């Protein structure tokens, strides 16, 4: 655990304000769920909760299957980072924070397909080698949970409508799994 040096008081309703700098650094937005842990020594730990984390193994298997059948790089992210990946070195993308471009795209809740000549949108911060070929938001009961992506690297041919539909089908399926 890392000390921040920031001290906050609990108000009369039991609330604590998380400083803006910490919210920005950890990408905590209004309405984000936080999981609360307690330690034996009296410590309290707040951790961002990701329902997609419960499906991480399942998402990895789905990426493996999609990647094997399409020959493309398949990835699944929650709202913050890439949680499953197949077809690319894991150290380059797995657990990397989503790029701002991907976050904005997910917030629009629309499907995306790269067209030749368009601006390339990178999937993760610091991973300029890979950009989005197709992306489909994962929605569960109307809430944005993450994104299914097929990625391109330099020299790859653009994705087809078929691959876009595949990503959308996978996103819809993961969304239904989160509802159960």
Secondary structure, DSSP 8 states (H G I E B T S, - for coil): -----------TTS-----HHHHHHTT--TT--EEEEE-TTS-EEEEE--GGGGGHHHHHHHHHHHHHHHSSEEEEEESSBEEEEESS-HHHHTT-BB-HHHHHHHHHT--EE--TTS---BSBTT-TTEEEEEEEEEEETTEEEEEEEEEEETT-----HHHHHHHHHHHHHHHHHHH-
